[in-house]
Amino acid sequence: FLRRMNKVKEGNADKGKDIFNAQCASCHSMTAMSTGPPLQGVYGAKIAANGDFGYSGALKGKAKLKWDDKNLDKWLAKPTGFAPGNKMGFAGIEKKQDRLDLITYLKANA
């Protein structure tokens, strides 16, 4: 028998914006410093690169990496799994498609 695989579709930036507004905007803005750093331009940038924000040692330890599809997906799925000891109080986004949509939105605002 053939097993049905859960294929993830392409990301949708409009849905990603909705996810951003629902799950990220309470602490992040795209353009202004808030509880968290602004996220416009984060896609493709080095991790913990905004010099105006006080990142945790956990994220500073990842500073040689970039926020690409792989790293953003791991971070958004479970921030404590990607960078144990980070300061972001967010459990993560369970659905892969929701993460892909959010990443697509961040890419559109890079």
Secondary structure, 3 states (H helix, E strand, C coil): CCCCCCCCCCCCHHHHHHHHHHHHCCCCCCCCCCCCCCCCCCCCCECCCCCCCCCCHHHHCCCCCECCHHHHHHHHHCHHHHCCCCCCCCCCCCCHHHHHHHHHHHHHCC
